Amino acid sequence: MKAARIVQVLATLFIFSLSIGPLSFAQAPDGPQTDPPPPAAPVKTLTPRPAGTGATVTVPSGTRIGVVLENGISTATAKPGDSIYFRTSFPITINNKVVIPVGSYLRGEITESKRAGHVKGKAELRLHLNTLVFPNGYTVDLNANPHSTDSGKVKTDPEGKMTGPGGKGKDAETIATTTATGAGIGAIAGGGKGAGIGAGIGGVAGLAAVMLSRGPEAQLPRGSSMDLQLERDLELDADQIHYSTVVQPNTVIVQPAPQN
C-alpha cells in the first residue's frame, strides 16, 4: 500500500511538472540578452507658479496724477452716473522705480452736473475717479478727484468742483445788440422820437432773450489735460508692477469746444 501511494504521488508530481514546463520555457528569452531594457518613461511634473512676495508699494495720499480726458464732457448732456475715461500722461515713480506708467487707464463717473441758470448761476460739474487699470491688466480701486484742468473756461476749486464761465458779458452784449437794432428801426420809422421808442422796445426784447436763455455750459473737450489728486494712500502689489521703460501715449486730438 505504501509503495502504491508513493508511486501515485510521484505520478502526480510528474504530470504537474509537464503542465508548467512549457509555460516557463515559453517565457524564457531565446539566447543571451544583448540589448538594454527600454528606458522608463519620465514622470511629468508640473512646475509650480512662483508664489508672490506679498510686498506692497504705497503711493501716498495727495499725489497728483497727470491725465488726459478720453471722452468729452458737457453739462448740456452730462448726468450723474455717466462714465468718464482718462489716460495717464506722466509716470509716477517711487524710489526711482516707475509704479504707475504712462498709458494706464482710469475710469470714473460724474457725481454732479448742473446747468447754468436762466438769470444767474454757473454750470457746475463734479467728477470722481474710482478705477485704475495698468497696461498689464492689473486693476486697483482708486479714490481721486480733479485738482486742476487746462481748460481756461472751467475753474476747479480745492474740493474738486468744476465751474463753467459766467454769462454776464454775453447777456450785456445781447441786450446792447437788440437795443441798437430797435433804435435803428425806430429812427427809420419815426425820427428821433421813434429811435427812443425803438431803443426801449429793443432793450425789452434783449432782456427777454436773456431771461429765456441759459448761461454758458461747463465743457471739457476730449484731449483736455487734468491733474488728479489721490484722496487716500494707494496700495499696489509689488509683484504686479515691473516697468523698465515708459511708453509714449497715443496722440489724442483736442476737439474745440462748440460755441454757444
C-alpha positions in Angstrom: 0.0 0.0 0.0 2.8 2.4 0.9 4.6 1.6 -2.4 1.4 2.3 -4.4 0.9 5.6 -2.5 4.4 6.7 -3.3 4.0 5.8 -7.0 0.8 7.8 -7.1 2.4 10.9 -5.6 5.4 10.7 -8.0 3.0 10.4 -10.9 1.1 13.4 -9.8 4.3 15.5 -9.5 5.4 14.3 -12.9 2.2 15.4 -14.5 2.3 18.8 -12.7 5.9 19.4 -14.0 4.8 18.7 -17.5 1.9 21.2 -17.2 4.1 24.1 -16.1 7.2 23.3 -18.0 6.1 24.7 -21.4 5.0 28.0 -19.8 8.3 28.5 -18.2 10.2 27.7 -21.3 7.9 30.0 -23.4 8.6 32.9 -21.2 12.4 32.5 -21.3 14.1 34.6 -23.9 15.9 33.0 -26.8 19.7 33.3 -26.5 21.6 35.8 -24.4 20.3 39.3 -23.8 22.4 41.9 -25.6 20.0 44.9 -25.8 19.5 47.0 -22.7 16.0 47.2 -21.4 13.9 50.2 -22.7 14.2 53.3 -20.5 11.4 54.1 -18.2 9.2 57.0 -19.4 9.9 60.1 -17.3 7.2 61.2 -15.0 5.9 64.7 -15.9 5.8 67.1 -13.1 4.0 70.5 -13.1 6.3 73.4 -12.2 4.5 75.4 -9.6 4.0 79.1 -10.2 6.3 81.2 -8.0 4.5 82.5 -5.0 4.1 86.2 -4.7 6.3 88.0 -2.2 3.4 89.8 -0.7 5.3 93.1 -0.8 3.4 96.3 -1.5 4.2 99.8 -2.8 2.4 102.8 -1.4 1.6 105.8 -3.4 0.8 108.4 -0.7 -2.3 110.4 -0.4 -2.1 113.8 -2.1 -0.1 112.5 -5.0 -1.0 114.3 -8.2 -1.5 112.2 -11.4 -1.4 113.9 -14.8 -4.1 112.5 -17.1 -5.7 113.2 -20.5 -9.5 113.0 -21.0 -10.6 110.3 -23.4 -14.3 111.4 -23.8 -15.7 115.0 -23.9 -17.9 116.2 -21.1 -20.5 119.0 -21.1 -23.2 120.0 -18.6 -25.6 120.2 -21.6 -25.8 116.4 -21.7 -23.9 115.0 -18.7 -25.8 113.5 -15.8 -24.8 111.8 -12.6 -23.6 108.2 -13.1 -22.2 108.8 -16.6 -18.8 107.1 -17.1 -15.7 109.1 -17.8 -12.3 107.8 -19.0 -8.8 109.2 -18.7 -5.3 108.0 -19.5 -2.1 108.9 -17.6 0.2 111.3 -19.4 3.1 111.3 -17.0 4.7 108.4 -15.0 4.6 108.2 -11.2 7.8 106.9 -9.5 8.6 105.7 -6.0 12.3 105.3 -5.1 13.4 105.7 -8.7 11.0 103.0 -9.9 8.0 103.6 -12.2 4.9 102.4 -10.3 2.2 104.0 -12.5 3.4 104.1 -16.1 2.2 106.4 -18.9 -0.7 104.8 -20.7 -2.5 103.5 -17.7 -6.3 103.9 -17.8 -8.6 105.4 -15.3 -12.4 105.1 -15.1 -14.7 107.3 -13.0 -18.1 108.8 -13.1 -19.9 112.1 -13.0 -21.3 112.7 -9.5 -23.0 116.0 -10.1 -23.9 118.0 -13.2 -25.8 121.3 -13.1 -26.6 123.6 -16.0 -26.3 127.3 -15.7 -29.5 129.2 -14.7 -31.5 131.5 -17.0 -30.7 134.6 -15.0 -27.9 133.7 -12.6 -25.8 130.8 -11.5 -22.9 129.0 -13.4 -22.8 125.5 -14.7 -21.1 123.0 -12.4 -19.5 119.6 -12.6 -18.2 117.1 -10.1 -16.1 114.1 -11.1 -14.7 111.1 -9.2 -12.2 108.6 -10.3 -12.5 105.1 -8.9 -10.6 102.5 -11.0 -7.0 102.4 -12.3 -6.1 99.8 -14.9 -2.4 99.2 -15.7 -1.1 98.2 -19.1 -0.7 94.6 -18.0 -4.3 94.4 -16.9 -3.6 94.8 -13.1 -6.6 96.7 -11.7 -6.9 98.5 -8.4 -9.5 100.7 -6.7 -8.8 104.4 -6.8 -10.1 107.4 -4.9 -9.1 110.6 -6.7 -10.7 113.9 -7.6 -9.8 116.5 -10.2 -7.4 119.2 -8.9 -6.9 121.4 -12.0 -7.5 121.5 -15.7 -6.0 123.2 -18.7 -9.4 124.4 -19.9 -9.3 128.1 -19.3 -13.1 128.5 -19.2 -13.6 125.8 -16.4 -12.3 126.5 -12.9 -11.7 123.9 -10.3 -11.9 124.5 -6.5 -9.9 122.7 -3.8 -12.9 120.3 -3.3 -12.9 119.2 -6.9 -16.0 121.1 -8.1 -15.6 122.4 -11.6 -17.4 125.6 -12.6 -18.1 127.0 -16.0 -17.8 130.6 -17.1 -20.3 133.3 -16.3 -22.6 134.8 -18.9 -22.8 138.4 -17.8 -20.8 139.7 -20.8 -22.8 137.7 -23.2 -26.1 138.9 -21.6 -25.0 142.5 -21.9 -24.0 142.0 -25.5 -27.4 140.5 -26.3 -29.2 143.5 -24.7 -27.0 146.0 -26.4 -27.4 144.4 -29.8 -31.2 144.3 -29.6 -31.4 147.8 -28.2 -29.3 149.2 -31.1 -31.4 147.2 -33.6 -34.6 148.6 -32.1 -33.3 152.1 -32.1 -32.3 151.9 -35.8 -35.7 150.6 -36.7 -37.4 153.3 -34.6 -35.4 156.1 -36.2 -36.3 154.9 -39.7 -40.0 154.8 -38.7 -40.3 158.0 -36.7 -37.1 160.0 -36.4 -35.5 160.8 -33.1 -38.6 160.1 -31.0 -39.1 156.9 -32.8 -35.5 156.0 -32.1 -36.0 156.4 -28.4 -39.1 154.2 -28.5 -37.4 151.6 -30.7 -34.4 151.5 -28.3 -36.8 150.8 -25.4 -38.5 148.1 -27.3 -35.2 146.6 -28.3 -34.0 146.7 -24.7 -37.0 144.9 -23.5 -36.6 142.3 -26.3 -32.9 141.8 -25.3 -33.8 141.4 -21.7 -36.5 138.8 -22.6 -33.9 136.9 -24.7 -31.5 136.9 -21.7 -34.3 135.6 -19.5 -35.1 132.8 -21.8 -31.5 131.6 -22.5 -29.1 129.8 -20.1 -25.6 130.8 -19.2 -22.6 129.0 -20.8 -22.1 125.3 -20.2 -19.2 123.9 -18.4 -17.3 121.9 -21.0 -14.2 119.7 -21.2 -13.4 118.6 -24.7 -11.7 115.3 -25.5 -8.0 115.6 -25.0 -8.1 118.1 -22.1 -5.3 117.7 -19.7 -6.0 117.5 -16.0 -4.3 116.9 -12.7 -6.0 114.3 -10.3 -5.2 114.2 -6.6 -5.3 111.0 -4.6 -7.7 111.3 -1.6 -6.1 108.3 0.2 -3.0 106.1 0.1 -2.9 103.8 -2.9 -1.6 100.3 -2.1 -0.1 98.4 -5.1 1.1 94.8 -5.3 4.8 95.0 -5.9 4.7 91.7 -7.9 2.4 93.3 -10.4 4.3 96.5 -11.3 7.5 95.8 -13.3 8.2 98.6 -15.8 11.7 99.2 -17.0 10.6 101.6 -19.8 7.9 104.2 -20.1 5.9 104.0 -23.3 4.7 107.0 -25.2 1.0 107.7 -25.1 -1.1 107.7 -28.3 -1.9 111.1 -29.7 -5.2 112.5 -28.7 -6.7 115.2 -30.9 -8.2 118.0 -28.9 -11.6 118.8 -30.2 -12.6 122.5 -30.0 -15.5 123.2 -27.7 -18.7 124.1 -29.5 -19.6 127.8 -29.4 -22.8 128.8 -27.8 
